[in-house]
């Protein structure tokens, strides 16, 4: 299938925290919130690994405006359901203070398998991500997109980073979720695959050796779902605001389209060492937008903001073709000026040295632009 035949549809999944309004700590009431939210959203809202987590899934969207409308609709409905249950919803990749020991695994076979296989490692996964699917019917082309997109995962992570705090401590990381999640042996940046057959064979071997329960439990930062004709980007922290989620989705779709065009022109995929990709990912998790990232193509360190603007230039033609350039570029520049979620959380804490103020910021930003309210 040629590039012109692709629709590049978008689907977004966001994972949220269920938080007690008085203590501001995580609470295991996701089941009750889920029951209430499903009256309006049906299967668009799902349980997650921990009982303090809940996930929403947009339908397939053709435009970025549809993505915005669906994220607003889903956030508003889940927030309203939580308030009706006497709780709140937070969009951030870690909770600033809650301890993983106080959380309970959701009673579901696949989650119980994780808890049994990985022990404490699975219990510590009190982290929250954003996943973006971009439609690609041609699986061979999707593999080539995956290969090419790997070098841009780090700036995408830096933009979305929203997890500086863990167990009431500043981790000195912008995305500590990446560090916690990256302990799984089947996470991180995937390797290079020469074909869809090689990709599928690797996935099959991981399952047959007991390294993964099924295809869905292979947690690479970008992957090809077996049941969906998409390229799925899993690298991001969940975005605190609707605007940031829209920005991220727009960038991801433009990157897929750009990489597909490169593959269509038969440009060779530049060889990239896995060691360098891993180092680039860690650098983005550590510093976010506040330090240097690794320009893999140039083989040098560059300021994070320059790296992000380089990504923006790289995907500009794709954004312009989709009619998304003005919105996405403006949102990227705003994030570079105002800081990502991690930076804004640290500013909130610095004002009075109170973690409660961080949670209150998250409550406000989660609601922003949705028309919902959950107070402080």
C-alpha positions in Angstrom: 0.0 0.0 0.0 1.4 3.4 -1.0 1.8 6.3 1.3 -1.1 8.1 -0.4 -3.4 5.2 0.3 -2.8 5.5 4.1 -5.3 7.4 6.2 -3.0 7.6 9.2 -5.9 7.4 11.7 -5.2 8.1 15.3 -6.3 6.4 18.6 -5.2 7.6 22.0 -5.1 5.7 25.3 -4.6 7.6 28.6 -4.1 6.1 32.1 -5.3 8.1 35.1 -4.9 8.1 38.8 -7.8 7.8 41.2 -7.1 10.1 44.1 -8.9 10.7 47.5 -10.0 14.3 47.7 -9.0 14.9 51.3 -5.7 12.9 51.6 -4.8 13.5 48.0 -3.4 10.0 48.0 -4.1 7.2 45.5 -7.1 5.1 46.5 -8.3 1.7 45.2 -11.7 2.8 44.0 -11.1 2.5 40.3 -13.7 -0.3 40.1 -16.5 1.9 41.4 -15.4 4.7 39.2 -15.3 2.3 36.3 -18.9 1.1 36.9 -20.2 4.7 36.9 -18.2 5.8 33.9 -19.2 2.8 31.8 -22.8 4.0 31.9 -21.8 6.8 29.6 -18.6 5.5 28.0 -19.1 1.7 27.7 -15.9 -0.1 26.9 -14.1 3.1 26.2 -13.0 3.0 29.9 -11.1 0.0 31.2 -9.4 -1.2 34.4 -5.6 -1.2 34.7 -2.9 -3.1 36.6 -3.6 -1.3 40.0 -6.9 -0.7 41.6 -6.0 3.0 41.8 -5.7 3.2 38.0 -8.2 3.6 35.2 -7.7 3.8 31.4 -9.6 5.5 28.6 -9.5 4.7 24.9 -10.6 7.0 22.2 -12.4 5.6 19.1 -10.5 5.7 15.8 -10.1 9.4 14.9 -9.4 10.8 11.4 -8.4 14.3 12.5 -6.6 16.0 15.4 -9.7 17.9 16.1 -11.6 14.6 16.6 -8.7 13.5 19.0 -9.2 16.7 21.0 -13.0 16.2 21.2 -12.7 12.6 22.3 -10.0 13.2 25.0 -12.2 16.1 26.3 -15.3 13.8 26.3 -13.5 10.9 28.0 -11.7 13.0 30.6 -14.9 14.8 31.5 -16.9 11.6 31.9 -14.3 9.9 34.0 -13.8 13.0 36.2 -17.6 13.3 36.7 -17.7 9.5 37.6 -14.9 9.9 40.1 -16.6 12.9 41.7 -19.9 11.0 41.9 -18.0 8.3 43.8 -16.4 10.9 46.1 -13.0 10.8 44.4 -10.8 12.7 41.9 -8.9 12.0 38.7 -5.3 13.0 38.1 -3.3 12.8 34.8 0.4 12.4 35.7 2.8 9.5 35.2 3.5 9.0 38.9 1.8 10.1 42.1 4.0 12.5 44.1 3.7 10.7 47.5 1.7 7.5 47.4 3.6 4.3 48.1 3.4 1.3 45.8 3.2 -1.0 48.9 -0.3 0.5 49.6 -1.7 -0.4 46.2 -3.6 -3.6 45.2 -3.4 -5.4 41.9 -6.6 -5.6 39.9 -8.0 -9.1 40.1 -7.7 -10.0 36.4 -5.8 -13.0 35.0 -3.3 -11.1 32.9 -2.4 -8.8 35.8 -2.2 -11.6 38.3 0.2 -13.3 35.8 2.4 -10.2 35.9 2.3 -10.1 39.7 3.2 -13.8 39.9 6.0 -13.6 37.3 7.6 -10.4 38.3 6.9 -10.1 42.0 7.7 -6.8 43.6 8.7 -5.4 40.2 5.1 -5.7 39.1 3.8 -4.3 42.4 6.0 -1.2 41.9 4.4 -0.4 38.6 2.2 2.4 39.9 2.9 4.4 36.8 0.7 6.0 34.1 1.4 6.3 30.4 -0.1 7.6 27.1 -0.2 5.4 24.1 -0.9 6.6 20.6 -1.9 4.3 17.7 -1.5 5.5 14.1 -3.2 3.4 11.4 -1.0 1.5 8.9 -2.6 -1.3 6.9 0.7 -2.4 5.3 2.6 -4.3 8.0 5.9 -4.4 6.1 5.8 -0.7 5.8 4.9 -0.4 9.5 8.1 -2.3 10.4 10.1 0.2 8.4 8.4 3.0 10.2 9.2 1.4 13.6 12.8 1.2 12.6 13.1 4.8 11.6 11.0 6.2 14.4 13.2 4.9 17.2 15.7 7.7 16.8 13.0 10.3 17.7 11.6 8.6 20.8 13.8 10.6 23.2 12.5 14.1 22.3 8.9 12.7 22.4 9.5 11.5 25.9 11.2 14.8 26.9 8.1 16.7 25.8 5.6 14.5 27.7 7.6 13.9 30.9 5.3 14.3 34.0 6.8 12.1 36.7 9.5 13.9 38.8 8.4 12.7 42.2 8.3 9.2 43.7 7.5 8.3 47.3 7.6 12.0 48.3 11.1 12.5 46.9 12.3 14.5 43.9 14.0 11.8 41.8 16.0 14.3 39.8 14.4 12.7 36.8 11.8 14.3 34.5 10.2 10.9 33.8 10.8 8.5 36.6 8.0 6.4 35.1 10.4 5.5 32.3 12.9 4.2 34.9 10.3 2.2 36.8 8.7 0.8 33.7 12.1 0.1 32.0 12.9 -2.5 34.6 10.7 -4.9 32.8 12.9 -7.2 30.5 10.4 -6.6 27.6 10.3 -2.8 27.7 12.3 0.0 26.2 13.4 0.8 22.7 13.0 -2.3 20.4 15.7 -3.6 18.1 15.9 -3.3 14.3 13.7 -5.7 12.3 14.4 -6.5 8.7 10.8 -7.6 8.0 7.4 -8.2 9.5 8.2 -11.9 9.6 11.3 -11.2 11.7 9.3 -9.0 14.1 6.5 -11.6 14.4 9.1 -14.4 15.0 10.7 -12.4 17.8 7.3 -11.8 19.4 6.4 -15.5 19.1 9.7 -16.6 20.7 9.2 -14.2 23.6 5.8 -15.8 24.3 7.0 -19.4 23.7 9.8 -18.9 26.2 7.5 -17.6 28.8 9.0 -14.1 28.7 5.6 -12.6 27.9 2.1 -13.9 28.5 0.9 -12.7 25.0 1.6 -10.0 22.4 -0.1 -7.3 24.5 2.5 -7.9 27.3 5.5 -7.0 25.2 6.0 -3.4 26.3 8.4 -1.8 23.8 8.3 1.9 23.5 7.0 1.5 19.9 5.5 -1.7 18.7 3.1 -3.3 16.1 -0.1 -4.6 17.8 -1.1 -8.0 16.4 -4.8 -7.3 16.6 -4.7 -3.7 15.2 -3.2 -2.5 11.9 -1.3 0.3 13.7 2.0 1.5 14.9 1.7 2.1 18.6 3.9 4.6 20.5 4.1 3.8 24.2 7.1 6.0 25.1 5.2 8.9 26.7 4.2 9.8 30.2 0.5 10.5 30.4 0.1 14.2 29.6 -1.2 16.5 32.3 -3.3 18.6 30.0 -5.6 18.0 27.0 -3.4 20.3 24.9 -0.3 18.3 25.6 -2.1 15.0 24.7 -3.2 16.6 21.4 0.3 17.9 20.7 1.8 14.5 21.3 -0.7 12.7 19.2 -0.2 15.2 16.3 3.6 14.8 16.5 3.4 11.0 16.5 1.1 10.8 13.5 3.4 13.3 11.6 6.4 11.2 12.5 4.8 8.0 11.2 3.9 9.7 8.0 7.4 11.1 7.6 9.1 7.8 8.3 6.7 6.0 5.9 7.7 8.5 3.2 11.3 7.8 3.9 10.7 4.1 3.5 8.6 4.7 0.3 11.5 6.5 -1.3 13.7 3.5 -0.5 16.0 5.6 1.7 18.2 3.3 3.7 17.4 3.2 7.4 20.5 4.6 9.1 22.1 2.0 11.3 21.8 2.9 15.0 23.4 1.0 17.9 21.0 -0.1 20.6 23.4 1.2 23.2 23.1 4.7 21.9 19.3 4.5 21.7 19.2 3.3 25.3 21.5 6.2 26.4 19.3 8.7 24.5 16.2 7.4 26.2 17.7 7.6 29.6 18.9 11.1 29.0 15.4 12.2 28.1 14.0 10.6 31.2 16.6 12.2 33.3 16.6 15.7 32.1 13.4 16.2 30.1 13.6 19.6 28.5 16.0 21.0 31.0 19.3 19.6 29.8 20.9 18.0 26.7 19.6 15.2 24.7 21.5 13.0 22.3 21.2 13.8 18.6 21.6 10.2 17.3 22.1 11.1 13.7 24.9 13.6 14.5 26.4 11.5 17.3 26.5 14.4 19.8 24.7 16.1 22.7 22.5 19.1 21.9 20.2 21.2 24.1 16.8 19.4 24.5 14.9 22.4 23.1 17.0 22.3 19.9 16.4 18.6 19.6 12.6 19.1 19.9 12.6 21.9 17.3 14.7 19.6 15.1 11.9 17.0 15.4 9.3 19.7 14.6 11.2 20.7 11.5 11.5 17.1 10.4 7.8 16.4 10.5 6.6 19.9 9.3 5.6 18.7 5.8 3.5 16.0 7.3 1.9 18.4 9.8 1.2 20.8 7.0 -0.3 18.2 4.7 -2.7 17.2 7.6 -3.6 20.8 8.4 -2.0 20.4 11.8 1.1 22.6 11.6 -0.2 25.8 13.2 -1.8 24.0 16.2 1.0 21.5 16.9 3.9 23.9 16.4 2.2 26.4 18.7 1.6 23.8 21.4 5.2 22.6 21.1 6.6 26.1 21.5 4.3 26.8 24.5 5.6 23.6 26.1 9.2 24.6 25.5 8.5 28.0 27.0 6.3 27.0 30.0 8.0 23.7 30.7 6.7 20.1 30.5 4.6 18.6 33.3 7.7 17.7 35.4 8.9 21.3 35.3 5.5 22.6 36.3 5.2 20.2 39.2 8.5 21.3 40.6 7.5 24.9 40.3 4.3 24.2 42.3 6.3 22.5 45.0 8.9 25.3 45.1 6.3 27.9 46.0 5.6 26.5 49.4 7.4 23.2 49.7 4.1 21.2 49.9 3.4 18.1 47.9 -0.3 18.9 48.4 0.2 21.9 46.1 1.6 19.5 43.4 -1.5 17.3 43.6 -3.7 20.4 43.4 -1.9 21.6 40.3 -2.4 18.1 38.7 -6.1 18.2 39.6 -6.5 21.6 37.9 -4.5 20.7 34.8 -6.3 17.4 34.3 -9.6 19.3 34.1 -8.3 22.2 32.1 -10.3 22.5 28.8 -12.8 19.8 29.7 -15.5 21.8 31.4 -15.3 19.5 34.4 -14.4 20.5 37.9 -13.1 18.6 40.9 -11.8 21.4 43.1 -8.6 21.3 45.2 
